């Protein structure tokens, strides 16, 4: 048996002999019969020899040249290290692989690509068997520099006037940008030739691309809510990043997939940016409509519906829903959110979930309804006032119909609809803003009652009995809430009109008496406009004691006598603490006018008698508690007319001490507007429910069990105020009593707990 040949020595002798004329001699050798027979064995041997002997040496020298990247290192060392190490790898792998691949091609007359790829796979599996974070950092830094160089020379300073930091360091060390670009092209050619781009480099330059897209979007688009940014960003990707990828890969067939990837990354990052800014975007609505429309595109591409909903919900809870936030500000933000989120998600799912805490929080605030009604009937161009002025979309049937019944525009929720776990109450249907605000409470009656309270407060502060504006608001509200709910308000406005006529008649009568009979006993000392109300149709007023100064009370008594003469068998019961007083005060040779409450007017009136009063003296004189007096006296202190010296002792400010730069008199009206003179709608609603409950207990005592509809019809029969009580509201009330274990509910019938 013959001994095995020494293939290593044979290969060395062969390649040494071929030096200088390799191609010609290899072609001649390929035609020999002996070589054709033995070459498969040589090929197997060479592959093993390449793996065991050649690659370990290449690997050792490659890693000696490759930089050990540290953040503190200068970029020059890292750049040169990557260039030199991969250049060495390419040179020595190619020198070892080329002869055997060339012979294989000549001997068997077929493509040598499979053999070449086998050698390349073996190369990267041995050389890059371990990848430390330092290697990844070095390659990412290298590609980051390369991308900065490329963009700087292809964007015409589109990103700014200054050079990127990495590029500046290299240029400062004597590198020309042209040479750097040439080195990068050679590097790409080498790694593509070795077919190690996807296995070794792709993760690194992909990370660089993603980071650059992220940074660029945040730099250009942050805070730019009124501009469409996505077209500009897509153009930037197509014109620059895509060309850079072509330079890196040198493969045209992969461009489409990379474009798809980068556009996906664009929409992902842009969507995340806009989600983080969504609270401020909503504040800027409608100027921010462009950003909202683009966020909608991002949501559709990347399934961001759940992210948007819960991110915005958390932001609302932390930035908006806290005790320090003004109710009007919360309402404004909620209204803007309704419009904004309907642009992003017409189905209303995001609106339903994200704004659930707002609705819940608003329902717990006592002044929410008052703020809504105030905005509805304000002279400004606010959203609610505009909706009321349009006068369409009646709310009459919105509480008695199911949100999904008889809705021609109904459409199913999106397939990625969020599970809301009991938070859906039909808010996401196509209701107008006012309807959604009313739905927070589920009762038009509560809103009607609050408007009646607001109207009462406004009418109590009228000096001229001019109700034209209030009549206009009432007519518009009747279109929204129905005439029945606002019938009391019509009576209130009629009372004002009648009061104006009566006051004018009494004033004329008194003037005639004074002129004809020379009788001054019934003459008014000042103009007194009296609002005579029909008590059953006005809201309940908070009762407060107040004893007016004798001269004021005398004037009001005179007016009452004239009224009794005019209206036989009828008299006036004065509410001294209600209304508004217009007074003039002369101080420091100046006259100042104030519009204040009767109590505030009575306080300052006392200082005509003497310049110093204690809190106890004022309390005894006016029969008002000290606590209330301190709050009211503070107004005159702020106006600079009174001063407290010592504690609970008040002096009238002398002319020489008066400061004209103090608060303007108009501030008095603003302060008094904050004082509630009528029982709140919520309190009235609670009183009505207690009245309902007393009747329900009586009915269920006589009839052991009753159905909902029968209870509802019986209440409407016996209680006038229950005329607008809906079955839905009554069911909620009865179910609450069931939870309180005062009622039972079986087979659709309610019964008292025994």
C-alpha positions in Angstrom: 0.0 0.0 0.0 1.4 3.4 -1.0 2.0 6.1 1.6 -0.3 9.1 1.6 1.2 12.0 -0.3 2.2 15.2 1.5 -0.4 17.5 0.1 0.8 20.5 2.0 4.3 20.2 0.5 2.8 19.4 -2.9 0.6 22.5 -2.8 3.5 24.7 -1.6 5.8 23.4 -4.4 3.0 23.8 -7.0 2.0 27.4 -6.1 5.7 28.4 -5.7 6.5 27.1 -9.2 3.6 28.8 -10.7 4.5 32.3 -9.4 4.8 34.7 -12.2 2.9 32.7 -14.7 0.0 31.2 -12.7 -2.8 31.5 -15.2 -1.1 29.9 -18.1 0.3 27.0 -16.1 -2.9 26.4 -14.2 -4.8 26.1 -17.5 -2.3 23.6 -18.8 -2.5 21.6 -15.5 -6.3 21.6 -15.7 -6.2 19.6 -19.0 -4.1 16.8 -17.6 -5.9 13.6 -16.8 -4.0 13.0 -13.6 -5.0 16.4 -12.2 -8.7 15.8 -13.0 -8.6 12.6 -11.0 -6.7 13.9 -8.0 -8.2 17.4 -7.8 -11.3 16.4 -5.7 -9.0 15.0 -3.1 -6.8 18.2 -3.3 -9.9 20.3 -2.9 -11.0 18.5 0.2 -7.6 18.7 1.6 -7.2 22.4 0.9 -10.5 23.2 2.6 -9.4 21.4 5.7 -5.9 23.0 5.5 -7.6 26.4 5.1 -9.6 25.9 8.2 -6.9 24.4 10.4 -3.8 26.3 9.4 -4.5 29.4 7.3 -7.6 30.9 9.0 -6.2 30.8 12.6 -3.2 32.9 11.5 -5.5 35.3 9.6 -7.8 35.6 12.6 -4.9 36.3 14.9 -3.5 39.1 12.7 -7.0 40.5 12.0 -7.8 41.0 15.7 -4.4 42.5 16.4 -5.3 45.2 13.8 -8.9 45.6 14.8 -9.4 48.5 17.3 -10.5 47.9 20.9 -13.1 50.6 20.9 -13.4 52.9 23.9 -15.6 56.0 24.1 -12.6 58.1 25.1 -10.5 57.0 22.1 -10.1 59.4 19.2 -12.1 58.5 16.1 -9.0 58.3 13.9 -7.7 55.2 15.7 -11.0 53.5 15.3 -11.5 54.4 11.7 -8.0 53.3 10.7 -8.2 50.1 12.8 -11.4 49.0 11.0 -10.1 49.9 7.6 -6.7 48.1 8.1 -8.1 45.0 9.7 -10.7 44.3 7.0 -8.2 45.2 4.3 -5.8 42.5 5.8 -8.7 40.0 6.0 -9.7 40.5 2.4 -6.1 40.3 1.0 -5.2 37.1 2.8 -8.4 35.2 2.4 -8.5 36.1 -1.3 -4.8 35.0 -1.8 -5.6 31.6 -0.1 -8.9 31.0 -1.9 -8.3 32.3 -5.4 -5.9 29.5 -6.7 -8.1 26.6 -5.6 -11.3 28.2 -6.8 -9.7 29.0 -10.2 -8.4 25.4 -10.6 -11.9 24.1 -9.7 -13.4 26.2 -12.4 -10.9 25.1 -15.0 -10.8 21.4 -14.2 -14.6 20.9 -14.1 -15.6 23.8 -16.4 -18.4 25.0 -14.2 -19.1 28.0 -11.9 -16.9 28.1 -8.9 -19.3 30.3 -6.8 -20.5 27.4 -4.6 -16.9 26.6 -3.6 -16.0 30.2 -3.1 -19.1 30.8 -0.9 -18.1 27.7 1.1 -14.7 29.2 1.8 -16.2 32.6 2.7 -18.7 31.0 5.1 -15.8 29.2 6.7 -13.9 32.4 7.0 -16.5 34.5 8.9 -17.5 31.5 11.1 -13.8 31.1 12.3 -12.7 34.8 12.4 -15.9 36.1 13.8 -16.8 33.3 16.1 -17.1 35.7 19.1 -18.6 39.2 19.0 -17.9 41.3 22.0 -19.7 44.6 22.7 -16.4 46.4 22.0 -16.4 45.0 18.4 -20.0 46.1 17.9 -19.3 49.6 19.3 -16.3 49.9 16.9 -18.3 49.0 13.9 -21.2 51.2 14.8 -18.8 54.1 15.3 -17.2 53.4 12.0 -20.5 53.3 10.1 -21.7 56.4 12.0 -18.6 58.3 10.8 -19.2 57.0 7.3 -22.8 58.1 7.3 -22.0 61.5 8.6 -19.4 62.0 5.8 -21.8 60.8 3.1 -24.7 63.0 4.3 -22.5 66.1 4.7 -21.4 65.9 1.0 -24.8 65.0 -0.4 -27.3 67.2 1.5 -25.9 70.7 0.8 -25.8 71.4 4.5 -29.4 70.4 4.9 -28.7 69.3 8.5 -26.9 72.4 9.5 -23.8 74.5 8.8 -21.3 72.7 11.1 -19.5 69.5 10.4 -20.4 66.3 12.4 -18.2 65.9 15.4 -16.6 62.6 14.2 -15.8 64.1 10.8 -14.3 67.2 12.3 -11.9 65.2 14.4 -10.6 63.2 11.4 -10.3 66.3 9.2 -8.4 68.1 12.0 -5.9 65.2 12.0 -5.1 65.7 8.3 -7.7 63.5 6.6 -9.5 64.9 3.5 -13.2 64.1 3.1 -12.6 62.8 -0.4 -10.0 60.2 0.8 -12.3 59.1 3.7 -15.1 58.5 1.2 -12.7 56.6 -1.1 -11.6 54.4 1.9 -15.2 53.7 2.8 -16.0 52.6 -0.8 -13.0 50.3 -0.8 -14.1 48.9 2.5 -17.6 48.2 1.2 -16.1 46.5 -1.9 -13.9 44.2 0.3 -16.6 43.2 2.8 -19.1 42.6 -0.1 -16.5 40.6 -1.9 -16.0 38.4 1.1 -19.8 38.1 1.5 -19.7 39.1 5.2 -21.9 42.2 5.1 -25.1 40.5 6.2 -23.4 38.1 8.7 -21.0 40.6 10.3 -21.9 44.2 9.5 -25.6 44.5 8.8 -26.7 44.6 12.4 -24.2 47.5 13.1 -25.1 49.7 10.2 -28.8 49.0 10.7 -28.5 50.3 14.3 -26.7 53.3 13.0 -29.4 53.9 10.4 -32.1 53.6 13.0 -30.4 55.9 15.5 -29.8 58.5 12.7 -33.4 58.4 11.6 -34.6 58.7 15.2 -32.3 61.7 15.9 -33.1 63.4 12.7 -36.8 63.1 13.1 -36.6 64.5 16.7 -34.4 67.3 15.6 -36.5 68.4 12.7 -40.1 67.5 13.8 -40.2 68.1 17.6 -42.7 70.9 18.4 -43.6 71.4 14.7 -47.3 70.6 15.1 -48.6 72.8 12.3 -46.5 71.3 9.5 -46.7 68.0 7.5 -43.4 66.4 8.3 -43.7 62.9 6.8 -43.3 63.9 3.1 -40.1 65.8 4.0 -38.8 62.8 6.0 -39.6 60.3 3.2 -37.9 62.5 0.6 -34.8 62.7 2.9 -34.7 58.9 3.2 -35.1 58.3 -0.6 -32.6 60.9 -1.6 -29.9 60.2 1.0 -30.2 57.2 3.3 -31.2 54.9 0.4 -28.2 56.0 -1.6 -25.9 55.4 1.3 -27.3 51.9 1.7 -26.6 51.3 -2.0 -23.0 52.3 -1.4 -22.8 50.0 1.6 -24.3 46.9 0.0 -23.5 47.4 -3.7 -26.5 45.2 -4.4 -29.4 46.8 -6.2 -31.8 43.9 -5.6 -32.0 44.6 -1.9 -32.8 48.4 -2.2 -36.5 47.9 -2.2 -36.5 45.9 1.1 -34.3 48.4 2.7 -36.5 51.3 1.6 -39.5 49.5 3.1 -37.6 49.0 6.4 -36.5 52.6 6.6 -40.0 53.9 5.9 -41.4 51.6 8.5 -38.8 52.9 11.0 -39.7 56.5 10.0 -43.4 56.0 10.8 -42.6 54.1 14.0 -40.3 56.8 15.4 -42.5 59.7 14.2 -45.5 58.0 15.7 -43.7 57.6 19.1 -42.6 61.2 19.0 -46.1 62.5 18.3 -47.6 60.2 21.0 -45.2 61.7 23.5 -46.3 65.2 22.4 -50.0 64.4 22.0 -51.0 66.4 25.1 -49.4 69.5 23.8 -50.7 68.8 20.3 -54.3 68.7 21.7 -53.7 72.0 23.4 -52.7 73.6 20.1 -55.7 72.2 18.2 -56.8 73.2 15.5 -53.4 74.6 14.5 -52.0 71.1 15.1 -54.3 69.3 12.7 -51.4 68.4 10.4 -49.6 66.4 13.2 -52.9 64.6 14.1 -53.5 63.5 10.5 -49.9 62.2 10.3 -50.2 60.4 13.6 -53.3 58.7 12.2 -51.1 57.4 9.3 -48.5 56.1 11.8 -51.2 54.3 13.8 -52.6 52.6 10.8 -49.1 51.3 9.8 -47.8 50.3 13.2 -50.9 49.3 15.2 -50.4 52.1 17.8 -54.1 52.5 18.8 -53.5 50.9 22.3 -50.3 52.8 22.8 -51.9 56.1 22.0 -54.9 55.5 24.2 -53.1 54.4 27.3 -50.2 56.8 27.0 -52.6 59.8 26.6 -54.7 58.5 29.4 -51.7 58.4 31.8 -50.7 61.9 30.7 -54.2 63.3 31.4 -54.1 61.8 34.9 -50.7 63.3 35.7 -50.8 66.6 33.9 -54.4 67.6 33.9 -56.5 65.8 36.5 -55.3 67.3 39.8 -57.0 69.6 42.3 -54.9 72.6 41.1 -56.4 72.5 37.6 -59.1 74.9 36.8 -62.4 73.3 35.7 -62.6 75.5 32.6 -59.1 74.4 31.6 -60.1 70.8 32.0 -63.2 71.3 29.9 -61.2 73.1 27.2 -58.7 70.3 27.0 -61.5 67.7 26.9 -63.2 69.5 24.0 -59.9 69.8 22.1 -59.3 66.1 22.8 -62.6 65.1 21.4 -61.9 66.9 18.1 -58.2 65.8 18.0 -58.8 62.1 18.7 -61.6 61.9 16.2 -59.1 62.9 13.5 -56.7 60.2 14.7 -59.3 57.5 15.2 -62.8 58.1 13.7 -64.1 55.0 15.4 -63.9 56.8 18.7 -62.1 53.9 20.5 -59.1 56.0 21.6 -61.4 58.8 22.6 -63.4 56.4 24.8 -60.4 55.0 26.6 -58.1 58.0 26.8 -60.8 60.4 28.0 -62.5 58.1 30.5 -60.6 59.6 33.5 -61.5 63.1 32.3 -65.2 62.2 32.2 -65.0 60.5 35.6 -63.1 63.4 37.1 -65.4 66.1 35.7 -68.5 64.3 37.1 -66.9 64.5 40.6 -66.4 68.3 40.4 -69.2 70.4 41.8 -68.6 73.3 39.4 -68.4 71.3 36.2 -72.0 71.8 35.1 -71.9 75.5 36.1 -68.8 75.9 33.9 -70.4 74.1 31.0 -73.5 76.3 31.2 -71.4 79.5 31.6 -69.4 78.6 28.5 -72.6 77.8 26.6 -74.0 81.2 27.3 -70.9 83.4 27.2 -70.2 86.2 24.8 -67.0 84.7 23.7 -66.4 82.6 20.5 -65.8 79.4 22.5 -66.6 75.9 21.1 -69.8 75.5 23.2 -71.1 78.9 22.5 -70.6 78.3 18.8 -72.4 75.0 19.0 -75.3 76.6 20.8 -75.5 79.4 18.2 -75.8 76.8 15.4 -78.9 75.6 17.2 -79.1 72.1 15.6 -78.7 68.5 16.8 -81.3 68.4 19.5 -80.5 66.4 22.6 -84.1 65.4 23.2 -83.8 61.7 22.4 -80.2 61.1 23.1 -80.8 59.6 26.6 -83.7 57.3 25.8 -82.2 55.5 22.8 -79.5 52.9 22.8 -76.3 54.0 21.1 -76.4 51.1 18.7 -80.1 51.1 17.9 -81.5 52.8 14.8 -78.1 54.3 13.9 -77.8 54.4 10.2 -74.1 55.3 10.4 -73.2 52.4 12.7 -70.0 50.5 11.9 -68.2 47.8 13.8 -65.2 48.6 15.9 -61.8 48.1 14.3 -60.3 44.7 14.5 -57.6 46.0 16.8 -60.2 47.7 19.1 -59.0 48.0 22.7 -60.8 46.0 25.4 -62.2 48.8 27.5 -63.4 46.7 30.4 -66.7 48.5 31.1 -65.5 51.9 30.0 -67.7 52.0 26.9 -70.9 53.9 27.3 -71.4 54.9 23.7 -69.1 58.0 23.9 -67.3 57.1 20.7 -70.4 57.4 18.6 -70.8 60.5 16.4 -72.2 62.9 19.0 -71.4 66.6 19.1 -69.3 68.0 21.9 -72.3 69.3 23.9 -74.0 65.9 23.8 -70.9 64.2 25.1 -70.6 66.7 28.0 -74.2 66.2 28.9 -73.7 62.4 28.7 -71.2 62.6 31.5 -74.1 63.1 33.9 -76.7 61.2 31.9 -79.4 63.8 32.6 -80.6 66.8 30.7 -82.6 67.8 33.7 -79.4 68.4 35.7 -78.1 70.7 33.1 -81.5 72.5 32.8 -81.5 73.0 36.6 -78.0 74.4 36.5 -78.9 76.8 33.7 -81.8 78.0 35.8 -79.4 78.6 38.7 -77.1 80.6 36.4 -79.9 82.5 34.9 -81.2 83.4 38.4 -77.7 84.7 39.4 -77.5 86.8 36.2 -81.0 88.2 36.6 -80.3 89.2 40.2 -77.4 91.3 39.1 -79.2 93.3 36.4 -79.6 97.0 36.9 -81.6 97.8 33.8 -83.9 94.8 33.4 -82.5 94.2 29.9 -83.0 90.5 29.2 -82.6 90.5 25.4 -79.4 88.5 25.5 -80.8 86.0 28.0 -84.0 85.5 25.9 -81.8 84.7 22.9 -79.8 82.1 24.9 -83.0 80.5 26.2 -84.4 80.1 22.8 -81.2 78.4 21.6 -81.1 76.2 24.7 -84.7 75.1 24.1 -83.7 73.7 20.7 -81.1 71.6 22.5 -82.8 70.6 25.7 -86.5 70.9 24.8 -89.1 73.4 25.9 -90.4 71.4 28.8 -87.1 71.3 30.6 -86.7 75.1 30.4 -90.3 76.2 31.1 -89.4 77.6 34.5 -86.8 79.9 32.8 -89.5 81.4 30.7 -91.4 82.3 33.8 -88.2 83.8 35.4 -87.7 86.1 32.4 -91.3 87.1 32.4 -90.9 88.0 36.1 -88.1 90.4 35.1 -90.2 92.0 32.5 -93.1 92.4 34.9 -90.8 93.7 37.6 -89.5 96.4 35.3 -93.0 97.5 34.5 -94.0 97.5 38.2 -90.9 99.4 39.3 -91.4 102.1 36.6 -95.1 102.4 37.6 -94.2 102.8 41.3 -91.5 105.3 40.6 -93.9 107.3 38.5 -96.6 107.1 41.1 -94.3 108.3 43.9 -93.0 111.2 41.8 -96.6 112.2 41.1 -97.5 112.1 44.8 -94.5 114.2 45.8 -95.4 116.8 43.2 -99.2 117.0 43.8 -99.6 116.3 47.5 -96.2 117.6 48.7 -95.9 114.3 50.7 -92.2 113.2 51.1 -93.0 110.3 53.4 -93.3 107.8 50.6 -90.5 109.2 48.5 -87.6 106.9 47.7 -84.2 108.2 48.8 -82.5 106.4 45.9 -83.4 104.5 42.8 -84.6 101.0 43.7 -85.1 98.4 41.0 -87.0 95.5 42.6 -87.0 92.0 41.1 -90.3 90.4 42.0 -90.1 86.7 41.5 -92.6 83.8 41.3 -91.0 81.6 44.0 -92.3 78.3 42.8 -90.5 78.7 39.4 -87.2 80.1 40.7 -84.4 77.9 42.2 -84.2 77.7 46.0 -82.1 80.5 47.4 -79.7 80.1 50.2 -81.1 81.8 53.3 -78.8 84.3 54.9 -79.6 86.8 57.6 -79.0 90.5 57.0 -80.3 93.6 58.7 -80.1 96.6 56.4 -79.2 100.1 57.7 -82.4 101.8 58.9 -82.4 104.4 56.1 -82.1 101.6 53.4 -84.9 99.6 55.1 -87.1 102.6 55.2 -86.8 103.1 51.5 -87.6 99.5 50.8 -90.6 99.7 53.1 -91.9 102.7 51.2 -91.6 100.7 48.0 -93.5 97.8 49.5 -96.4 100.1 50.5 -96.7 101.4 46.9 -96.7 97.8 45.7 -99.5 96.8 48.1 -101.5 99.7 46.8 -100.9 98.6 43.2 -101.4 94.8 43.9 -104.2 94.4 46.3 -104.0 91.4 48.7 -100.4 90.9 47.7 -97.2 91.9 49.6 -93.5 91.6 49.2 -91.2 89.3 51.2 -87.7 90.8 50.9 -84.6 88.7 50.3 -82.2 91.3 51.7 -79.0 89.4 51.0 -79.7 89.0 47.2 -79.2 91.5 44.4 -76.6 94.1 43.5 -76.0 97.6 44.8 -74.4 100.4 42.7 -72.8 102.9 45.1 -70.6 106.0 44.7 -67.9 106.7 47.3 -66.1 110.1 47.4 -62.5 109.9 48.8 -59.4 112.0 48.2 -61.5 114.4 46.0 -62.4 111.5 43.7 -65.6 109.6 43.2 -65.4 105.9 42.6 -68.3 103.6 41.7 -68.7 100.1 43.0 -71.1 97.3 42.2 -71.3 95.1 45.3 -73.6 92.8 47.2 -76.1 94.2 49.7 -73.9 92.9 52.6 -70.8 94.6 51.2 -72.8 97.8 50.7 -74.2 97.7 54.2 -70.7 97.3 55.7 -69.3 100.3 54.0 -72.5 102.3 54.7 -71.9 101.9 58.5 -68.7 103.9 58.3 -70.7 107.0 57.5 -71.8 106.9 61.1 -68.3 106.5 62.6 -64.8 105.8 61.2 -64.0 102.8 63.4 -65.9 99.6 63.9 -65.0 96.2 65.5 -66.1 92.9 64.0 -68.4 92.3 66.9 -70.1 95.7 66.5 -70.7 95.1 62.8 -72.0 91.6 63.5 -74.5 92.9 66.0 -75.6 95.8 63.8 -76.1 93.7 60.6 -76.9 90.4 62.4 -74.3 88.5 60.3 -71.7 86.0 61.6 -68.2 87.2 62.1 -66.8 84.6 59.7 -68.9 85.9 56.8 -68.1 89.5 57.7 -64.4 89.0 57.6 -64.6 87.6 54.1 -66.8 90.5 52.9 -64.7 93.2 54.7 -61.6 91.9 53.0 -63.0 93.3 49.7 -63.0 96.9 51.1 -59.5 96.4 52.5 -58.3 95.3 49.1 -59.9 98.4 47.6 -57.9 100.5 50.0 -61.0 102.0 51.7 -60.6 100.1 55.0 -57.7 99.0 57.1 -57.5 96.6 60.0 -55.8 98.1 63.2 -55.7 96.2 65.5 -57.0 92.7 64.8 -60.8 92.6 64.1 -61.0 96.4 64.3 -61.5 98.3 61.1 -60.9 102.0 60.3 -62.0 104.1 57.4 -58.9 105.2 55.4 -58.3 109.0 55.5 -58.1 110.9 52.3 -54.3 111.5 52.7 -53.7 107.7 53.1 -55.7 106.6 50.1 -53.7 105.0 47.3 -55.3 105.5 43.9 -53.1 102.7 42.4 -55.2 100.0 44.2 -57.5 97.4 42.7 -60.0 98.8 40.3 -63.7 98.8 41.4 -64.7 96.4 38.6 -62.9 93.6 40.6 -65.9 93.7 43.0 -68.2 92.1 40.5 -65.7 89.4 39.7 -65.3 88.5 43.3 -69.0 88.4 44.0 -69.6 86.2 40.9 -67.8 83.5 42.8 -70.4 83.5 45.6 -73.2 81.1 45.0 -76.7 82.5 45.9 -78.8 79.5 44.9 -78.7 75.9 45.8 -76.6 73.9 43.3 -78.2 71.7 40.7 -76.6 68.7 42.2 -78.1 69.4 45.6 -81.5 70.1 44.0 -81.2 66.8 42.0 -80.4 65.0 45.3 -83.4 66.5 46.9 -85.6 65.4 44.0 -84.3 61.9 44.3 -85.1 61.8 48.0 -88.6 62.9 47.1 -88.8 60.1 44.5 -87.6 57.6 47.1 -90.3 58.5 49.6 -93.0 58.0 46.9 -91.3 54.7 45.8 -91.3 53.4 49.4 -95.0 54.2 49.7 -95.8 52.5 46.4 -93.9 49.3 47.3 -95.5 49.2 50.7 -98.9 49.0 49.1 -97.8 46.9 46.1 -95.2 44.3 47.1 -93.4 44.3 43.7 -93.6 46.6 40.7 -91.9 46.8 37.3 -89.7 49.7 36.2 -92.2 51.2 33.7 -95.0 51.1 36.3 -92.9 52.8 38.9 -91.9 55.5 36.4 -95.4 56.2 35.2 -96.7 56.4 38.8 -94.0 58.9 39.8 -94.8 61.1 36.8 -98.5 61.0 37.8 -97.9 62.2 41.4 -94.7 64.3 41.1 -94.8 67.2 38.6 -91.0 67.5 38.5 -90.7 63.8 37.5 -92.3 64.6 34.1 -88.9 64.5 32.4 -87.6 61.5 34.4 -86.4 58.8 31.9 -86.6 55.1 32.4 -82.8 55.0 32.2 -82.3 57.5 35.0 -84.9 55.8 37.2 -83.3 52.4 36.6 -79.9 53.8 37.6 -81.4 55.2 40.8 -83.3 52.0 41.6 -80.2 49.8 40.9 -78.2 52.0 43.3 -80.8 51.3 46.0 -80.4 47.6 45.2 -76.7 47.9 45.8 -77.5 49.7 49.1 -79.6 46.7 50.0 -82.8 48.8 50.3 -84.5 47.1 47.3 -84.4 43.7 45.7 -84.7 43.1 41.9 -86.1 39.7 40.7 -87.7 38.8 37.4 -87.8 42.5 36.3 -89.7 43.6 39.5 -88.4 45.8 42.4 -89.5 45.2 46.0 -88.5 46.5 49.4 -86.0 44.5 51.4 -87.9 42.7 54.2 
